[in-house]
């Protein structure tokens, strides 16, 4: 593999406020903020290593958000891959009965793709290939563990100067054990042996029905920032699968092409591949809407933006759509021809164009899988099969089977997570 020059991603961060992180950590500066609170860069004094500390306050004000946070920290404890962010520690609250704030200590990365896109930095093709390949290695591991990230976007791809990558923010992720179709060789063999077992036909039919019911109950459409949201999610399909993450990767890979000087003369000219302003039928734009067949639509509607590049789908392409209203909505769009992505990314290679084109495919059944993407010629210069690891086992979250969780039960589950880290520390001593 060719040597990759490091890229300077440092930037001036805003001032931060003092937090109660104890004597083990020394806060350096603020890295980011969101609805949950703030993330800061800090030094772990015992090791001298940089870490990121995420502060989540008012934890139980919203039970749904609390469950998302619990899901994230539980998944990240179970996931073990260099291209997925790792939790170093969770500070145990002083008052376990009444705590409302937690501090999560995580791997430190210099920046993320969202910040990179907004910077005046330009990259070389090899940088792009490496960033995409490293992200794919993380996705392969997640899918082999039957985990869908469901919120892949530039802000959730952490990066370092050497183009190493760590996927983060698993609040909307789902463990699909027992629901998602097998995606790796080991589980495929297991599924095949179960399939060949002698099971009464009546029992098989009951199991199939229950599987569909459970899947529809657990899969939701409240996922992924609009610009990176797969068509099946926009159309409120319940039976989506791992291909939603591949669509998101395709959008990110397209946006990465704007990091080449030949594709964006000035860094402010960079744009997402599908920058819609509304997302009908979830959030139709109220202004400048055009009605056809009873459906409001605007030129900046997310699906309209997608069709302006991919062209309107054929009857074969919409076969996966199960909802009658969604089908009627699709029929309301005027016929549009497909745009050659080479017109958008004139400075990109034919391999890069082909790679993106095979990911941003309307029909999820025709979309490139993670293994097909890893084998694509676009990534041949940077591919290292030793990095393409399967999870040892599928990840299952027991609390997801409990249904609605009370604040009391959530607090118990959080305490169990805290103690896993601190019991480990005690054993090491």
Helices and strands as residue ranges (DSSP letters): E 25-34, E 37-44, E 49-56, H 63-78, E 87-90, E 102-107, E 111-112, H 113-117, H 125-144, E 147-148, G 154-156, E 157-159, E 165-167, E 174-175, H 185-196, H 201-218, G 226-228, H 231-234, H 243-256, G 257-259, G 267-269, E 290-292, E 295-297, H 302-310, H 324-331, H 341-344, H 350-359, G 364-366, H 370-374, G 377-379, G 385-387, G 398-402, H 407-428
